Amino acid sequence: MLIRYKKIFEKIAMGLLSFMPEEKDLKRLQQTVKQYETDENWYLFLWKANEDFIGLIGFVQTDEKTMVVQHITVNPSHRSQGIGKQMVKSVQEMFPDKQFVPTDTIASFFQHCNKTEGSA
């Protein structure tokens, strides 16, 4: 289940974001989280399964129709279970009138997550 980021989830969000190669540096990681906290066009959601937060998806609204997905990550111990696909589907259902476009960094993973059942 997707849960909108709140300040009380800061350490969890930072831990999940740190799995992304470009977010390894602590200062960069802190800046990223602060941007999600302070900019109304930046959206961060955590994925909760059972009682644990195991994934995260973050995107920025660049215009009325476009959401650029900048972060998508799943705890390594929960990968290959379709969680990325569930997160992408959930945000698309939350914002049905928006087009979600990945950054170059996450494009291949996002496209993999965005495949519908039965497609190659």
ZIWOMO-V520448 format. One line per field, one symbol per residue. ss: DSSP state (h for helix, s for strand, l for the rest). A space follows every 10 residues. Layout:
BEGIN
ss=???
END
This chain:
BEGIN
ss=lsssllhhhh hhhhhhhlll hhhllhhhhh hhhhhhhhll lssssssssl lsssssssss sllllsssss sssslhhhll llhhhhhhhh hhhhllllss sslhhhhhhh hhhlllllll
END
